[in-house]
Amino acid sequence: MKTILFFLLIAVSCFSCKKSSSENEETANLPDVELKTNVLVANLSNPWEIVYGPDNFIWFTEKSGKISRLNPQTGTVSPLLTISEVRVNGEGGLLGMVLHPDFAVNPYVYVVYDYGTTYKAKVVRFTYASGTLGNPQVLLDQIPAASIHNGSRLLINGDKLFISTGDASDTLTPQNNSSISGKILRINLDGTIPADNPIPNSPVWTSGHRNPQGLVLVGNKLFSSEHGPDSDDEINIIQKGRNYGWPNVKGFCNETNEQAFCTQNNIVEPLINWTPTIAPSGLTYYNSNYIPQFKNSLLLAVLKGSKLMQLKLDDTQSKIMGTKDFYVNGFGRLRAVCQSPEGKIYICTSNGSNDKIIEITK
């Protein structure tokens, strides 16, 4: 009986291990690292984005419509703006934010939020001056929104703005390129459509997404994290004009009813997937010597799995070589992650009450 029980335990362990990693190969174990945490601010309500600004302050959004700055040295929070037209509806509200890369010359703050009785999302650029945000300029409007699956992470690469959009609870839209739902979008920083986008006069950059909530640039590669349904959360490398499969494909092209669609539609498979799902959200790329064990890794904020995850990349940043979990159930749901130029890491929780921004140091 003991022998049978022993082999059953091994079988269950191996089954779980395979379902929570890549379909291609198991990821390697990573070394332990001792880290310190310091809660910089508490009593927030659903912070959604945190950005380490050029002023050495942490800029952050809260879903209700607030944009603020946090002094990481003192813990002092300075409110900048509350956007009155933001409408919170389930997962919707004020979501992603990014600062112009040349902020001293162009003090622009880009945000995406949901609003209105018909419930749509829009991307708006504000100008920062004298401790406040003003002069709103709408860059993109009428993005489908819903109580779930709004995506809404922003990233700037050069003079282009990338926007992730979820399927807004409509699985007909991700494979329909006349819709900007279930996509990664790409526009110029003034809201116009780049001439080299894959579809003329369209902001669509890639299609077939369910709910991508993380975007980060590593060299010339754009990575995204994406929520699956009841299986197959993903990390993807985003390639111009490509199709990522949803809703016809979940995770890898490994099921009989998926394979023909994958072949016909040139589907990009993920680098890694997770079943059971973990609900991956914000991403950043860590390449600092401050915490050497994290160098050349993606850091992933995880909601359902309630942890920070290290995803170690290979030398070409094309494969995930290993993963490691930190703070499992330590702070609850984690929504976003960023780092300072020095290499300190910052995470924000997404528990709905008494949410925090936490500094991680060595």
N, C-alpha and C positions, 0 to 999 in steps of 0.2 A: 504493500500500500504506500509506504514512504517513497519507494522508487517511482511509482506511477505519479504521485503528487509532485515529486521533484521535476519530472519531465514536463508535467502540465504547467508548472510555474515557469519553466524555461520557455515553453511554447508561447504562453501568454505574453511574457516579456518581449520576446523577439517579434511577435505580431505587432505589439504597440510600437516598438522601435521602428519597424519598417513603415508603419502608417504615418509616423510623425516626421519622416525625413524624405529626402529625394527618392523618386522612383528609380533613379539610375544607380545610386550608390549611397552607402551610409556615410555621414559626415564624421570627421575625426573628433576625438576629445581635445579640449583646449586646456591650457594650464590655469590654475587658480590665480586670483589676484586679490590682494587685500585693498579694500576701498573704504573711504569714510563718506558719510552723508551728513548734510546739514540742511534742515528745512529753512528756506529763506523767507517764505511767506505761506500762511495758511488762510483758511476761511474764504477761499475763492470758490466760484461757482462754475464748474465745467470749463476751465481753460482749455482752449483748443489748439492754439499755436503758440510756440515760444521761439523767438529769434534773438540771437546775440547780436546786438547792434554795434555799429562803428563807434558809438559813444560809450562803449563798455557797459551799457545797460541791457537788460533783458526786456524786449518788447513782447507783449503777449495779448492775445484775444481771449475773451470769455463769450460763451455762446449767446448770452443775453444781448450782446451788442457792445460791450465795453472793450476799449483798447487802452492799455496802460503800459508804463515803463517801470521796471523794478531795478533798484540799485542793489547789485549783488553784494556789495560791501556792507551796507547798512540794513537791507531788508525793506527799505522805504519804497512804497508804491506811489507813483504819480499818475493819476488818471489823465488821459489825453482826450478821449472822445467817447461818448455813448451814441451809437447810431440808432436813432429813434425808430426808423422804419424796419429794423430787424424783427423778424417774427420767428420765435422759437416754436418748432413743431416736431416733437420726437427728436430725431437726430439732427434736425435742421436748425439753423441760426447763423450767427457770425462764426465763420470757420477759419479758412486759411489766410495767411498773411505773409508778405515778403517785402523787404526793403530794397530800394534801388541800389545796385552795387557801387555806384559812385554817389553816395548819399550826400557828401559835402557839397557837391555841385548840383545834384538833382535830389532834393530832400523829399522823395516820393515814397509813399507807403501804399502798397497794393493789397486789397482785401477782397474776399469773396463771401457773400452772405445771402441768406434766403429772406424773402419778404413777400408781402401782398396776400390778399385773400385767395387769389388763384394759385399762389405759391410758386414762385420762380426764384432763380438765383441770378446774381449779377456780380461782375468784377468791377471794382471801383478804385480809382487812384486818388489818394488824398495827398496834400502837401503839408509837411511839418514846418512849423514856424512858431517861435516863442512859447514852446511848451504845449502846443495844441495842434490839432489836425483840422484842416479846412480845405476849401476849394475842391469839392468832390467832382471827379470826372468819370463818367460811366464808360468803361472800355468794352464790355461785353454784357449783354442782357438776354433775358428770356431763356436762361438755362433751365431745363426741367428740374424740379425739386419735389421732394416728398418727405414724409416722416421718417423714411429710411433711405439709405444708399445715395447719399449726396456727394460722395467723394470729397472734392474741394480742397486739395492741397495745391499750393502755388510754388513755382520755382522760376528764377530768372537765370538764363544762360546767355551772356552777351547782351544783345539788344532784343531778345525774345523772351516772352512770358509763357510758361507752360501751366496748364490748368487741368487737374484731374476731375472728371465728372463721373458720378455713379449712374446706374440705370434708373434711379428714381422710382424703383418698384415697378418698372415696365420692361419686361424682358424682350420686347419687340424692338427696342431702340438700339442696343449695342451693335447689332449687325446692320443697322440702317444708317448709312452715311449722310442722309439728309437730316438726321437728328444729331445734336451735339451732346446727347446723353449717352453714358456708357463709353466715354472716350478719354483720351489724353488730347487736349487742345493746345494749339500753339499760335500766338498772336504777337504782333509787334508791341513795343511798350507804349505806343500811342493808341492801341486798340485796332489798328488796321491789320489786314491779312497779309502775311508774308508771301511774296511771289513764288517762293520755292516750296510752299506746302504741297503735300502730295495730291490734294484735290483743289483745283483752281477755285479761288474766291471762297474757300471754306477753312475754318480754323481747325478742322479735324486733322490730327497728326497720326493717331492710332485708334483702332476700334476694338470691340469685343471685350469691354471691361465691365465688371459687375459693380465694384465699389473700391476703387483705388484711393487709399488714404495716406500714402507716403510717396514722396518724390525726393531723389537726391542725385546730384551729378558727381560722378567719379571719373576724372579725366574727361574723355569724350563720351562716356557711357552714362545714360540716364536710367536709374533703377527706380522701380516702383514696388510698393507693397499693396496687396489686394485681398479683400475679404472674399472668401468663397461662400457657398451656401451652407449645407450641413457637412461639407467636406472641402478639402483642397484650397485652403488659404495659400497665397503664392507670393514669391518674390520674382519679378520679371526685369529683364533688360528691355527698355523701350526703343524700338527701331522704327524709323520713319516709314509710314504707310502700311505697317504690318497689322495683322489681325490676331487678337489674343483669345478668341474662341467663345467667350461667353455669349449666349447661354448654351450653345451647342457642345461646348467642351468644358469640363471641369478639371483643372490641373493638367496632367500630362495626357497625351493622345494614346491612352492605353486601354480604352474600352472599344469594343467592336463597333458600336454605333457612333463613335467619335472619329474613327480613323479615316473614313472616306471624307468627312467634312474637313479634317485637318489637311489632307492632301489637296483637296480642291481649293482651299482658301489660304494656303501657305501660312498655317498657324504657327505662332511662336510658343514653344513650351516654356514653362517656368524654370528657374534655376533650382528651386526647391519648393516643396509644398508641405502642408501640414493637415493631417487628418488623425485625430480629432482637431477641429479648428481652434485657433488661438486668438483670432481677431487682431491681425497686425495693423498698426497705424503709422505714426511718424517714423521717419528714417533720417539718419545722418551718417556721414562718412568720417571715420576717425583715422587720422594719419599723423598724429602727434607723438613725440617721444615722451610726453609727460606721463602717460600710462602705457608703457611699451607693449604690454600684452594685448592692447586694443589696436595697435597699429595695423593699418591696412584692413580694417574691419568696417562693415556696416553695423550700426547700432539701431535696434528696432524697439520702439515702444509698443507694448502688447496690452490689449484691453482685456479680453476674456481670459487669457492666460495669466494676467496680472504679474507682469515681469518686464525687465529689460533684457534683451537678447543680443548677444554678440554673434555676428555672422562673419567669420574670417574668410577673406578673399584670397585667391591665388595671386601670383605676381602679375598676371595680365588683367586682373579684375574681371574675369570671365566666369569663374566658378566659385561656389561656396565650399570651402575646404573643411570647415568645422563650425559648430555652434556651441554656445554656453549661455546658461540662464543666470540672471542676477536678480535679487530682491523678489523672489517668487512669493507672492501674496504679502510682501512686506509693506507695500504702499497702496495696494489695490490696483485698479485699472490705470494704465499709463497711456496717455494720448500722444505726447510729442516729446522730442529729444533734440537738443542742440549742444554746441560746445563753444567755448571761448577760444580765442587765438592761443592762449597759454596751454589749452588742452583739458581744462576742467569741463565736466559734463553737467548738463541740466536736464531734468525731466519734469513733466507736469502730470498730475493725476487727473482722472476723469471719473470720480465717484459720485458727483452730483451734490455733495455737501462737504464742507471743510476740505476742499481740494487744495493742493499744495504745489509749490515749485521747489524742487530739491536740488541742491548742488552736490555733485559727486567729485571727490578729490582722492588723491593717493595718500 
